[in-house]
Amino acid sequence: MVWLLPAAGSAKFLVIVTLAYLIAVADLAHVIAGSTEVAYSANVGAVGWSEYAIGFILPALMGNIIGGVVFVAILNHAQVQQEL
């Protein structure tokens, strides 16, 4: 979002909705948004705290880091492609 919104101009709302939609449709876990659900489950005893940390936080965080780096790399490359 931080990389896309400054260039979006009047389409900022569309960018936000589109990215949120794609995350939901692809059934991707977001480390911050999904954490509330799993933390609540751990709080009420439906899952253990170790399952919360190892089974959700760690994989979601790694996926967000890898996906974010790849996405930013592609975006940065697209911005300088004509100069190369």
N, CA, C and O atoms as CSV, one atom per row, in Angstrom:
chain,resi,resn,atom,element,x,y,z
A,1,MET,N,N,0.824,-1.187,0.000
A,1,MET,CA,C,0.000,0.000,0.000
A,1,MET,C,C,0.866,1.246,0.000
A,1,MET,O,O,0.593,2.204,-0.724
A,2,VAL,N,N,1.906,1.229,0.813
A,2,VAL,CA,C,2.763,2.399,0.932
A,2,VAL,C,C,3.399,2.747,-0.403
A,2,VAL,O,O,3.613,3.919,-0.710
A,3,TRP,N,N,3.697,1.736,-1.186
A,3,TRP,CA,C,4.326,1.984,-2.482
A,3,TRP,C,C,3.307,2.372,-3.549
A,3,TRP,O,O,3.639,3.118,-4.470
A,4,LEU,N,N,2.100,1.890,-3.444
A,4,LEU,CA,C,1.107,2.118,-4.496
A,4,LEU,C,C,0.282,3.385,-4.306
A,4,LEU,O,O,-0.030,4.065,-5.284
A,5,LEU,N,N,-0.072,3.709,-3.088
A,5,LEU,CA,C,-0.995,4.813,-2.850
A,5,LEU,C,C,-0.484,6.178,-3.310
A,5,LEU,O,O,-1.279,6.957,-3.836
A,6,PRO,N,N,0.799,6.513,-3.141
A,6,PRO,CA,C,1.234,7.830,-3.622
A,6,PRO,C,C,1.040,8.015,-5.136
A,6,PRO,O,O,0.790,9.130,-5.594
A,7,ALA,N,N,1.150,6.952,-5.895
A,7,ALA,CA,C,0.984,7.042,-7.345
A,7,ALA,C,C,-0.461,6.835,-7.793
A,7,ALA,O,O,-0.773,7.021,-8.970
A,8,ALA,N,N,-1.340,6.456,-6.878
A,8,ALA,CA,C,-2.714,6.110,-7.258
A,8,ALA,C,C,-3.587,7.318,-7.540
A,8,ALA,O,O,-4.587,7.201,-8.248
A,9,GLY,N,N,-3.240,8.453,-7.013
A,9,GLY,CA,C,-4.042,9.654,-7.246
A,9,GLY,C,C,-5.460,9.485,-6.724
A,9,GLY,O,O,-5.668,9.172,-5.552
A,10,SER,N,N,-6.429,9.692,-7.600
A,10,SER,CA,C,-7.836,9.597,-7.188
A,10,SER,C,C,-8.328,8.156,-7.086
A,10,SER,O,O,-9.460,7.922,-6.662
A,11,ALA,N,N,-7.508,7.200,-7.464
A,11,ALA,CA,C,-7.910,5.790,-7.438
A,11,ALA,C,C,-7.471,5.090,-6.152
A,11,ALA,O,O,-7.424,3.860,-6.110
A,12,LYS,N,N,-7.150,5.845,-5.111
A,12,LYS,CA,C,-6.653,5.236,-3.868
A,12,LYS,C,C,-7.638,4.231,-3.294
A,12,LYS,O,O,-7.239,3.144,-2.874
A,13,PHE,N,N,-8.903,4.576,-3.270
A,13,PHE,CA,C,-9.914,3.655,-2.722
A,13,PHE,C,C,-9.934,2.364,-3.527
A,13,PHE,O,O,-10.004,1.277,-2.954
A,14,LEU,N,N,-9.874,2.473,-4.850
A,14,LEU,CA,C,-9.886,1.296,-5.724
A,14,LEU,C,C,-8.658,0.416,-5.470
A,14,LEU,O,O,-8.770,-0.810,-5.470
A,15,VAL,N,N,-7.513,1.014,-5.258
A,15,VAL,CA,C,-6.288,0.252,-4.981
A,15,VAL,C,C,-6.433,-0.518,-3.677
A,15,VAL,O,O,-6.094,-1.699,-3.611
A,16,ILE,N,N,-6.933,0.139,-2.646
A,16,ILE,CA,C,-7.111,-0.513,-1.342
A,16,ILE,C,C,-8.092,-1.669,-1.442
A,16,ILE,O,O,-7.817,-2.761,-0.944
A,17,VAL,N,N,-9.232,-1.440,-2.079
A,17,VAL,CA,C,-10.256,-2.481,-2.212
A,17,VAL,C,C,-9.722,-3.641,-3.052
A,17,VAL,O,O,-9.949,-4.802,-2.712
A,18,THR,N,N,-9.023,-3.346,-4.133
A,18,THR,CA,C,-8.503,-4.399,-5.007
A,18,THR,C,C,-7.487,-5.278,-4.277
A,18,THR,O,O,-7.553,-6.504,-4.358
A,19,LEU,N,N,-6.554,-4.657,-3.570
A,19,LEU,CA,C,-5.552,-5.450,-2.852
A,19,LEU,C,C,-6.172,-6.275,-1.733
A,19,LEU,O,O,-5.805,-7.433,-1.537
A,20,ALA,N,N,-7.108,-5.686,-1.001
A,20,ALA,CA,C,-7.791,-6.434,0.063
A,20,ALA,C,C,-8.577,-7.602,-0.532
A,20,ALA,O,O,-8.593,-8.696,0.033
A,21,TYR,N,N,-9.220,-7.370,-1.660
A,21,TYR,CA,C,-9.992,-8.415,-2.335
A,21,TYR,C,C,-9.071,-9.556,-2.784
A,21,TYR,O,O,-9.398,-10.728,-2.595
A,22,LEU,N,N,-7.932,-9.217,-3.373
A,22,LEU,CA,C,-7.012,-10.250,-3.852
A,22,LEU,C,C,-6.459,-11.091,-2.700
A,22,LEU,O,O,-6.292,-12.302,-2.845
A,23,ILE,N,N,-6.179,-10.466,-1.571
A,23,ILE,CA,C,-5.702,-11.217,-0.404
A,23,ILE,C,C,-6.786,-12.175,0.079
A,23,ILE,O,O,-6.500,-13.318,0.435
A,24,ALA,N,N,-8.032,-11.701,0.088
A,24,ALA,CA,C,-9.141,-12.549,0.542
A,24,ALA,C,C,-9.429,-13.677,-0.443
A,24,ALA,O,O,-9.627,-14.818,-0.027
A,25,VAL,N,N,-9.456,-13.380,-1.731
A,25,VAL,CA,C,-9.774,-14.395,-2.749
A,25,VAL,C,C,-8.698,-15.478,-2.788
A,25,VAL,O,O,-9.005,-16.659,-2.952
A,26,ALA,N,N,-7.449,-15.075,-2.638
A,26,ALA,CA,C,-6.353,-16.040,-2.674
A,26,ALA,C,C,-6.227,-16.800,-1.356
A,26,ALA,O,O,-5.389,-17.694,-1.231
A,27,ASP,N,N,-7.054,-16.448,-0.377
A,27,ASP,CA,C,-7.047,-17.091,0.941
A,27,ASP,C,C,-5.670,-17.015,1.592
A,27,ASP,O,O,-5.194,-17.981,2.188
A,28,LEU,N,N,-5.036,-15.839,1.464
A,28,LEU,CA,C,-3.728,-15.622,2.058
A,28,LEU,C,C,-3.888,-15.154,3.501
A,28,LEU,O,O,-4.819,-14.418,3.826
A,29,ALA,N,N,-2.989,-15.581,4.342
A,29,ALA,CA,C,-3.012,-15.152,5.739
A,29,ALA,C,C,-2.164,-13.898,5.876
A,29,ALA,O,O,-1.004,-13.880,5.465
A,30,HIS,N,N,-2.734,-12.864,6.446
A,30,HIS,CA,C,-1.975,-11.652,6.719
A,30,HIS,C,C,-1.608,-11.658,8.192
A,30,HIS,O,O,-2.465,-11.869,9.049
A,31,VAL,N,N,-0.353,-11.430,8.482
A,31,VAL,CA,C,0.156,-11.604,9.840
A,31,VAL,C,C,-0.545,-10.683,10.837
A,31,VAL,O,O,-0.727,-11.076,11.989
A,32,ILE,N,N,-0.937,-9.495,10.447
A,32,ILE,CA,C,-1.582,-8.576,11.380
A,32,ILE,C,C,-3.084,-8.802,11.415
A,32,ILE,O,O,-3.659,-8.963,12.492
A,33,ALA,N,N,-3.728,-8.816,10.253
A,33,ALA,CA,C,-5.185,-8.942,10.205
A,33,ALA,C,C,-5.658,-10.286,10.760
A,33,ALA,O,O,-6.619,-10.326,11.528
A,34,GLY,N,N,-5.014,-11.361,10.395
A,34,GLY,CA,C,-5.430,-12.682,10.848
A,34,GLY,C,C,-5.037,-12.988,12.279
A,34,GLY,O,O,-5.596,-13.888,12.906
A,35,SER,N,N,-4.083,-12.247,12.791
A,35,SER,CA,C,-3.594,-12.503,14.135
A,35,SER,C,C,-4.678,-12.323,15.193
A,35,SER,O,O,-4.673,-13.020,16.208
A,36,THR,N,N,-5.594,-11.408,14.970
A,36,THR,CA,C,-6.647,-11.192,15.967
A,36,THR,C,C,-7.530,-12.417,16.120
A,36,THR,O,O,-7.915,-12.773,17.234
A,37,GLU,N,N,-7.854,-13.065,15.007
A,37,GLU,CA,C,-8.688,-14.271,15.070
A,37,GLU,C,C,-7.988,-15.394,15.824
A,37,GLU,O,O,-8.570,-16.022,16.709
A,38,VAL,N,N,-6.737,-15.637,15.461
A,38,VAL,CA,C,-6.012,-16.747,16.063
A,38,VAL,C,C,-5.662,-16.433,17.519
A,38,VAL,O,O,-5.675,-17.331,18.360
A,39,ALA,N,N,-5.351,-15.178,17.826
A,39,ALA,CA,C,-5.074,-14.799,19.209
A,39,ALA,C,C,-6.319,-14.987,20.071
A,39,ALA,O,O,-6.228,-15.430,21.216
A,40,TYR,N,N,-7.471,-14.651,19.519
A,40,TYR,CA,C,-8.721,-14.867,20.260
A,40,TYR,C,C,-8.926,-16.366,20.514
A,40,TYR,O,O,-9.302,-16.772,21.614
A,41,SER,N,N,-8.674,-17.178,19.488
A,41,SER,CA,C,-8.811,-18.629,19.645
A,41,SER,C,C,-7.873,-19.155,20.723
A,41,SER,O,O,-8.248,-20.027,21.507
A,42,ALA,N,N,-6.658,-18.628,20.763
A,42,ALA,CA,C,-5.712,-19.051,21.801
A,42,ALA,C,C,-6.159,-18.554,23.170
A,42,ALA,O,O,-5.984,-19.242,24.176
A,43,ASN,N,N,-6.732,-17.369,23.203
A,43,ASN,CA,C,-7.195,-16.786,24.463
A,43,ASN,C,C,-8.330,-17.596,25.089
A,43,ASN,O,O,-8.396,-17.737,26.311
A,44,VAL,N,N,-9.215,-18.125,24.258
A,44,VAL,CA,C,-10.345,-18.901,24.780
A,44,VAL,C,C,-10.024,-20.387,24.885
A,44,VAL,O,O,-10.861,-21.173,25.329
A,45,GLY,N,N,-8.820,-20.776,24.478
A,45,GLY,CA,C,-8.387,-22.155,24.643
A,45,GLY,C,C,-8.695,-23.072,23.473
A,45,GLY,O,O,-8.485,-24.281,23.569
A,46,ALA,N,N,-9.185,-22.526,22.375
A,46,ALA,CA,C,-9.474,-23.368,21.209
A,46,ALA,C,C,-8.196,-23.888,20.564
A,46,ALA,O,O,-8.187,-24.990,20.015
A,47,VAL,N,N,-7.134,-23.123,20.620
A,47,VAL,CA,C,-5.806,-23.558,20.165
A,47,VAL,C,C,-4.804,-23.134,21.227
A,47,VAL,O,O,-5.075,-22.244,22.034
A,48,GLY,N,N,-3.662,-23.770,21.220
A,48,GLY,CA,C,-2.624,-23.421,22.185
A,48,GLY,C,C,-1.814,-22.215,21.726
A,48,GLY,O,O,-1.801,-21.873,20.543
A,49,TRP,N,N,-1.140,-21.576,22.676
A,49,TRP,CA,C,-0.330,-20.409,22.337
A,49,TRP,C,C,0.849,-20.789,21.451
A,49,TRP,O,O,1.281,-19.984,20.626
A,50,SER,N,N,1.376,-21.999,21.607
A,50,SER,CA,C,2.469,-22.420,20.730
A,50,SER,C,C,1.973,-22.606,19.296
A,50,SER,O,O,2.685,-22.294,18.341
A,51,GLU,N,N,0.750,-23.115,19.153
A,51,GLU,CA,C,0.152,-23.241,17.810
A,51,GLU,C,C,-0.061,-21.859,17.193
A,51,GLU,O,O,0.112,-21.673,15.989
A,52,TYR,N,N,-0.434,-20.902,18.025
A,52,TYR,CA,C,-0.612,-19.523,17.564
A,52,TYR,C,C,0.713,-18.970,17.047
A,52,TYR,O,O,0.764,-18.382,15.967
A,53,ALA,N,N,1.779,-19.158,17.817
A,53,ALA,CA,C,3.077,-18.597,17.443
A,53,ALA,C,C,3.722,-19.349,16.285
A,53,ALA,O,O,4.160,-18.743,15.307
A,54,ILE,N,N,3.776,-20.685,16.404
A,54,ILE,CA,C,4.489,-21.491,15.409
A,54,ILE,C,C,3.608,-21.845,14.217
A,54,ILE,O,O,4.084,-21.904,13.084
A,55,GLY,N,N,2.337,-22.079,14.471
A,55,GLY,CA,C,1.440,-22.499,13.395
A,55,GLY,C,C,0.821,-21.361,12.613
A,55,GLY,O,O,0.332,-21.576,11.504
A,56,PHE,N,N,0.829,-20.134,13.167
A,56,PHE,CA,C,0.241,-19.017,12.436
A,56,PHE,C,C,1.205,-17.853,12.251
A,56,PHE,O,O,1.501,-17.469,11.120
A,57,ILE,N,N,1.696,-17.290,13.346
A,57,ILE,CA,C,2.518,-16.081,13.257
A,57,ILE,C,C,3.761,-16.308,12.392
A,57,ILE,O,O,4.026,-15.531,11.475
A,58,LEU,N,N,4.509,-17.347,12.674
A,58,LEU,CA,C,5.747,-17.589,11.936
A,58,LEU,C,C,5.510,-17.796,10.436
A,58,LEU,O,O,6.153,-17.117,9.635
A,59,PRO,N,N,4.612,-18.708,10.019
A,59,PRO,CA,C,4.397,-18.869,8.582
A,59,PRO,C,C,3.806,-17.618,7.905
A,59,PRO,O,O,4.195,-17.275,6.788
A,60,ALA,N,N,2.882,-16.949,8.575
A,60,ALA,CA,C,2.287,-15.747,7.982
A,60,ALA,C,C,3.319,-14.633,7.865
A,60,ALA,O,O,3.356,-13.923,6.861
A,61,LEU,N,N,4.146,-14.480,8.877
A,61,LEU,CA,C,5.189,-13.461,8.841
A,61,LEU,C,C,6.188,-13.750,7.725
A,61,LEU,O,O,6.564,-12.845,6.979
A,62,MET,N,N,6.614,-14.986,7.608
A,62,MET,CA,C,7.558,-15.348,6.539
A,62,MET,C,C,6.933,-15.135,5.164
A,62,MET,O,O,7.592,-14.634,4.253
A,63,GLY,N,N,5.675,-15.511,5.011
A,63,GLY,CA,C,4.984,-15.294,3.741
A,63,GLY,C,C,4.841,-13.821,3.412
A,63,GLY,O,O,5.015,-13.423,2.260
A,64,ASN,N,N,4.524,-13.003,4.418
A,64,ASN,CA,C,4.408,-11.563,4.208
A,64,ASN,C,C,5.756,-10.950,3.843
A,64,ASN,O,O,5.822,-10.069,2.986
A,65,ILE,N,N,6.823,-11.402,4.479
A,65,ILE,CA,C,8.154,-10.869,4.181
A,65,ILE,C,C,8.574,-11.248,2.763
A,65,ILE,O,O,8.993,-10.391,1.984
A,66,ILE,N,N,8.459,-12.527,2.434
A,66,ILE,CA,C,8.872,-12.983,1.100
A,66,ILE,C,C,7.992,-12.356,0.017
A,66,ILE,O,O,8.499,-11.859,-0.989
A,67,GLY,N,N,6.679,-12.380,0.223
A,67,GLY,CA,C,5.769,-11.787,-0.751
A,67,GLY,C,C,5.984,-10.294,-0.905
A,67,GLY,O,O,5.935,-9.773,-2.019
A,68,GLY,N,N,6.222,-9.597,0.200
A,68,GLY,CA,C,6.462,-8.159,0.140
A,68,GLY,C,C,7.740,-7.823,-0.600
A,68,GLY,O,O,7.766,-6.895,-1.408
A,69,VAL,N,N,8.806,-8.572,-0.331
A,69,VAL,CA,C,10.073,-8.329,-1.015
A,69,VAL,C,C,9.925,-8.580,-2.519
A,69,VAL,O,O,10.402,-7.787,-3.331
A,70,VAL,N,N,9.271,-9.672,-2.884
A,70,VAL,CA,C,9.078,-9.977,-4.306
A,70,VAL,C,C,8.223,-8.900,-4.969
A,70,VAL,O,O,8.549,-8.436,-6.061
A,71,PHE,N,N,7.138,-8.502,-4.321
A,71,PHE,CA,C,6.250,-7.491,-4.892
A,71,PHE,C,C,6.974,-6.162,-5.064
A,71,PHE,O,O,6.856,-5.533,-6.116
A,72,VAL,N,N,7.717,-5.724,-4.060
A,72,VAL,CA,C,8.450,-4.456,-4.141
A,72,VAL,C,C,9.546,-4.547,-5.199
A,72,VAL,O,O,9.778,-3.582,-5.927
A,73,ALA,N,N,10.221,-5.686,-5.296
A,73,ALA,CA,C,11.255,-5.853,-6.318
A,73,ALA,C,C,10.657,-5.737,-7.717
A,73,ALA,O,O,11.232,-5.080,-8.585
A,74,ILE,N,N,9.518,-6.366,-7.937
A,74,ILE,CA,C,8.850,-6.280,-9.248
A,74,ILE,C,C,8.415,-4.847,-9.529
A,74,ILE,O,O,8.601,-4.342,-10.636
A,75,LEU,N,N,7.840,-4.201,-8.533
A,75,LEU,CA,C,7.386,-2.821,-8.693
A,75,LEU,C,C,8.560,-1.891,-8.981
A,75,LEU,O,O,8.474,-1.049,-9.876
A,76,ASN,N,N,9.655,-2.032,-8.235
A,76,ASN,CA,C,10.831,-1.196,-8.471
A,76,ASN,C,C,11.446,-1.458,-9.839
A,76,ASN,O,O,11.873,-0.522,-10.515
A,77,HIS,N,N,11.495,-2.709,-10.248
A,77,HIS,CA,C,12.030,-3.046,-11.559
A,77,HIS,C,C,11.161,-2.440,-12.665
A,77,HIS,O,O,11.685,-1.931,-13.656
A,78,ALA,N,N,9.858,-2.493,-12.501
A,78,ALA,CA,C,8.961,-1.928,-13.517
A,78,ALA,C,C,9.162,-0.418,-13.649
A,78,ALA,O,O,9.001,0.137,-14.736
A,79,GLN,N,N,9.514,0.248,-12.547
A,79,GLN,CA,C,9.709,1.703,-12.589
A,79,GLN,C,C,10.973,2.092,-13.347
A,79,GLN,O,O,11.011,3.162,-13.955
A,80,VAL,N,N,11.999,1.262,-13.330
A,80,VAL,CA,C,13.270,1.617,-13.979
A,80,VAL,C,C,13.531,0.805,-15.238
A,80,VAL,O,O,14.600,0.935,-15.835
A,81,GLN,N,N,12.598,-0.018,-15.653
A,81,GLN,CA,C,12.807,-0.907,-16.791
A,81,GLN,C,C,13.169,-0.150,-18.066
A,81,GLN,O,O,14.050,-0.588,-18.807
A,82,GLN,N,N,12.521,0.956,-18.334
A,82,GLN,CA,C,12.805,1.706,-19.564
A,82,GLN,C,C,14.189,2.338,-19.533
A,82,GLN,O,O,14.801,2.533,-20.583
A,83,GLU,N,N,14.686,2.657,-18.352
A,83,GLU,CA,C,16.010,3.252,-18.243
A,83,GLU,C,C,17.111,2.238,-18.471
A,83,GLU,O,O,18.226,2.606,-18.838
A,84,LEU,N,N,16.811,0.952,-18.256
A,84,LEU,CA,C,17.817,-0.082,-18.437
A,84,LEU,C,C,17.958,-0.340,-19.909
A,84,LEU,O,O,18.759,-1.183,-20.314
